[in-house]
Amino acid sequence: MSVIGIGTDIVSIVRIRDVLERNPRFAERVLTPHEMPRFQSHANPAAFLAKRWAAKEAAAKALGTGIGKVSFQHIVIESNAAGQPFLTLLDEARAQAGLLGARQYHVSMSDEKDYAIAYVVLSSN
């Protein structure tokens, strides 16, 4: 396995909660329509959103673009039956991964009290 890109991000859950209180539609900017149902039914929506924010920022950093060339809507965070998160890249994010030669995407997310963190590794196989 060759590492193509690495990204990490940490975010304040309190900050995300405050933004959500001021603008309830904020989640729609960060989450894809596919991700919204889990957000809406989650016991702690702010922590759920903060982890996805961190994961998407980390993915954009691993791609070498940051959020801008790729958007939050180009990165989908899902979980398998065991709860392990995984990334799906769409549109510009997928194209950028292809240009880099990235074929596998690895993501880890965690939260504790006031913070959420995510780490993304892109690899060639």
Short mmCIF file of the C-alpha atoms (twelve columns), coordinates in Angstrom:
data_MODEL
# 
_entry.id   MODEL 
# 
loop_
_atom_site.group_PDB 
_atom_site.id 
_atom_site.type_symbol 
_atom_site.label_atom_id 
_atom_site.label_alt_id 
_atom_site.label_comp_id 
_atom_site.label_asym_id 
_atom_site.label_seq_id 
_atom_site.Cartn_x 
_atom_site.Cartn_y 
_atom_site.Cartn_z 
_atom_site.pdbx_PDB_model_num 
ATOM 1   C CA . MET A 1   0.000   0.000  0.000   1 
ATOM 2   C CA . SER A 2   1.340   3.418  -0.976  1 
ATOM 3   C CA . VAL A 3   0.018   6.398  0.918   1 
ATOM 4   C CA . ILE A 4   -1.175  9.078  -1.496  1 
ATOM 5   C CA . GLY A 5   -2.561  11.636 0.952   1 
ATOM 6   C CA . ILE A 6   -3.237  12.197 4.646   1 
ATOM 7   C CA . GLY A 7   -5.599  14.701 6.227   1 
ATOM 8   C CA . THR A 8   -6.827  15.423 9.726   1 
ATOM 9   C CA . ASP A 9   -9.232  17.913 11.265  1 
ATOM 10  C CA . ILE A 10  -10.581 18.734 14.702  1 
ATOM 11  C CA . VAL A 11  -13.683 20.808 15.398  1 
ATOM 12  C CA . SER A 12  -15.531 22.087 18.447  1 
ATOM 13  C CA . ILE A 13  -18.879 20.357 18.879  1 
ATOM 14  C CA . VAL A 14  -20.066 23.405 20.837  1 
ATOM 15  C CA . ARG A 15  -19.243 25.624 17.844  1 
ATOM 16  C CA . ILE A 16  -21.220 23.348 15.518  1 
ATOM 17  C CA . ARG A 17  -24.127 23.268 17.999  1 
ATOM 18  C CA . ASP A 18  -24.127 27.089 18.157  1 
ATOM 19  C CA . VAL A 19  -24.168 27.376 14.361  1 
ATOM 20  C CA . LEU A 20  -27.029 24.851 14.158  1 
ATOM 21  C CA . GLU A 21  -29.048 26.851 16.701  1 
ATOM 22  C CA . ARG A 22  -28.581 30.052 14.681  1 
ATOM 23  C CA . ASN A 23  -29.108 28.363 11.315  1 
ATOM 24  C CA . PRO A 24  -30.961 25.026 11.382  1 
ATOM 25  C CA . ARG A 25  -30.327 24.582 7.631   1 
ATOM 26  C CA . PHE A 26  -26.555 24.601 8.176   1 
ATOM 27  C CA . ALA A 27  -26.536 20.786 8.153   1 
ATOM 28  C CA . GLU A 28  -27.848 20.814 4.576   1 
ATOM 29  C CA . ARG A 29  -24.693 22.644 3.501   1 
ATOM 30  C CA . VAL A 30  -22.422 20.011 5.049   1 
ATOM 31  C CA . LEU A 31  -24.381 16.775 4.620   1 
ATOM 32  C CA . THR A 32  -25.600 15.145 1.433   1 
ATOM 33  C CA . PRO A 33  -29.268 14.167 1.109   1 
ATOM 34  C CA . HIS A 34  -28.121 10.579 1.725   1 
ATOM 35  C CA . GLU A 35  -26.604 11.583 5.106   1 
ATOM 36  C CA . MET A 36  -29.486 13.756 6.337   1 
ATOM 37  C CA . PRO A 37  -31.806 11.002 7.681   1 
ATOM 38  C CA . ARG A 38  -29.128 9.712  10.075  1 
ATOM 39  C CA . PHE A 39  -28.408 13.268 11.231  1 
ATOM 40  C CA . GLN A 40  -32.095 13.962 11.834  1 
ATOM 41  C CA . SER A 41  -32.576 10.797 13.899  1 
ATOM 42  C CA . HIS A 42  -29.300 10.937 15.817  1 
ATOM 43  C CA . ALA A 43  -29.393 11.317 19.612  1 
ATOM 44  C CA . ASN A 44  -26.703 14.029 19.421  1 
ATOM 45  C CA . PRO A 45  -27.048 15.813 16.064  1 
ATOM 46  C CA . ALA A 46  -24.301 18.356 16.813  1 
ATOM 47  C CA . ALA A 47  -21.731 15.616 17.504  1 
ATOM 48  C CA . PHE A 48  -22.879 13.691 14.410  1 
ATOM 49  C CA . LEU A 49  -22.476 16.788 12.236  1 
ATOM 50  C CA . ALA A 50  -19.161 17.779 13.839  1 
ATOM 51  C CA . LYS A 51  -17.642 14.370 13.072  1 
ATOM 52  C CA . ARG A 52  -18.777 14.568 9.447   1 
ATOM 53  C CA . TRP A 53  -17.499 18.147 9.155   1 
ATOM 54  C CA . ALA A 54  -14.098 17.008 10.458  1 
ATOM 55  C CA . ALA A 55  -14.047 13.940 8.181   1 
ATOM 56  C CA . LYS A 56  -14.942 15.935 5.080   1 
ATOM 57  C CA . GLU A 57  -12.334 18.603 5.889   1 
ATOM 58  C CA . ALA A 58  -9.753  15.849 6.474   1 
ATOM 59  C CA . ALA A 59  -10.669 14.202 3.162   1 
ATOM 60  C CA . ALA A 60  -10.310 17.494 1.298   1 
ATOM 61  C CA . LYS A 61  -6.889  17.997 2.907   1 
ATOM 62  C CA . ALA A 62  -5.844  14.457 1.944   1 
ATOM 63  C CA . LEU A 63  -6.908  15.230 -1.629  1 
ATOM 64  C CA . GLY A 64  -4.683  18.317 -1.533  1 
ATOM 65  C CA . THR A 65  -7.513  20.677 -2.419  1 
ATOM 66  C CA . GLY A 66  -9.127  21.744 0.827   1 
ATOM 67  C CA . ILE A 67  -12.795 22.627 0.716   1 
ATOM 68  C CA . GLY A 68  -13.171 24.849 -2.314  1 
ATOM 69  C CA . LYS A 69  -12.258 22.823 -5.375  1 
ATOM 70  C CA . VAL A 70  -14.234 19.995 -3.808  1 
ATOM 71  C CA . SER A 71  -17.280 20.686 -1.664  1 
ATOM 72  C CA . PHE A 72  -18.868 18.999 1.324   1 
ATOM 73  C CA . GLN A 73  -21.434 17.618 -1.129  1 
ATOM 74  C CA . HIS A 74  -18.688 15.702 -2.988  1 
ATOM 75  C CA . ILE A 75  -17.763 13.656 0.107   1 
ATOM 76  C CA . VAL A 76  -20.175 11.174 1.683   1 
ATOM 77  C CA . ILE A 77  -19.529 9.569  5.072   1 
ATOM 78  C CA . GLU A 78  -21.380 6.314  5.676   1 
ATOM 79  C CA . SER A 79  -21.011 3.413  8.097   1 
ATOM 80  C CA . ASN A 80  -21.038 -0.320 7.490   1 
ATOM 81  C CA . ALA A 81  -23.150 -2.764 9.530   1 
ATOM 82  C CA . ALA A 82  -20.490 -2.865 12.262  1 
ATOM 83  C CA . GLY A 83  -20.488 0.942  12.527  1 
ATOM 84  C CA . GLN A 84  -17.131 1.426  10.801  1 
ATOM 85  C CA . PRO A 85  -17.141 4.668  8.789   1 
ATOM 86  C CA . PHE A 86  -16.185 4.777  5.133   1 
ATOM 87  C CA . LEU A 87  -15.868 7.470  2.467   1 
ATOM 88  C CA . THR A 88  -17.526 7.737  -0.899  1 
ATOM 89  C CA . LEU A 89  -16.120 10.429 -3.185  1 
ATOM 90  C CA . LEU A 90  -18.273 12.041 -5.866  1 
ATOM 91  C CA . ASP A 91  -17.698 14.337 -8.837  1 
ATOM 92  C CA . GLU A 92  -14.656 16.614 -8.367  1 
ATOM 93  C CA . ALA A 93  -13.468 14.728 -5.271  1 
ATOM 94  C CA . ARG A 94  -13.486 11.411 -7.140  1 
ATOM 95  C CA . ALA A 95  -11.736 13.015 -10.124 1 
ATOM 96  C CA . GLN A 96  -9.032  14.475 -7.871  1 
ATOM 97  C CA . ALA A 97  -8.510  11.097 -6.161  1 
ATOM 98  C CA . GLY A 98  -8.130  9.527  -9.604  1 
ATOM 99  C CA . LEU A 99  -5.541  12.118 -10.644 1 
ATOM 100 C CA . LEU A 100 -3.565  11.299 -7.503  1 
ATOM 101 C CA . GLY A 101 -3.827  7.555  -8.088  1 
ATOM 102 C CA . ALA A 102 -5.827  6.995  -4.897  1 
ATOM 103 C CA . ARG A 103 -7.917  3.829  -5.064  1 
ATOM 104 C CA . GLN A 104 -8.770  3.291  -1.383  1 
ATOM 105 C CA . TYR A 105 -10.006 5.804  1.173   1 
ATOM 106 C CA . HIS A 106 -9.692  5.200  4.912   1 
ATOM 107 C CA . VAL A 107 -11.432 7.325  7.552   1 
ATOM 108 C CA . SER A 108 -11.499 7.316  11.331  1 
ATOM 109 C CA . MET A 109 -13.701 9.632  13.407  1 
ATOM 110 C CA . SER A 110 -14.072 10.171 17.136  1 
ATOM 111 C CA . ASP A 111 -15.616 12.618 19.561  1 
ATOM 112 C CA . GLU A 112 -15.094 13.307 23.243  1 
ATOM 113 C CA . LYS A 113 -16.976 15.938 25.233  1 
ATOM 114 C CA . ASP A 114 -16.452 19.165 23.287  1 
ATOM 115 C CA . TYR A 115 -14.424 18.005 20.283  1 
ATOM 116 C CA . ALA A 116 -14.718 15.824 17.205  1 
ATOM 117 C CA . ILE A 117 -11.712 14.636 15.221  1 
ATOM 118 C CA . ALA A 118 -11.242 12.785 11.960  1 
ATOM 119 C CA . TYR A 119 -8.313  11.309 10.097  1 
ATOM 120 C CA . VAL A 120 -8.304  10.312 6.409   1 
ATOM 121 C CA . VAL A 121 -5.705  8.320  4.482   1 
ATOM 122 C CA . LEU A 122 -5.810  7.867  0.713   1 
ATOM 123 C CA . SER A 123 -3.855  4.916  -0.651  1 
ATOM 124 C CA . SER A 124 -3.014  3.460  -4.037  1 
ATOM 125 C CA . ASN A 125 -4.393  -0.037 -3.378  1 
# 
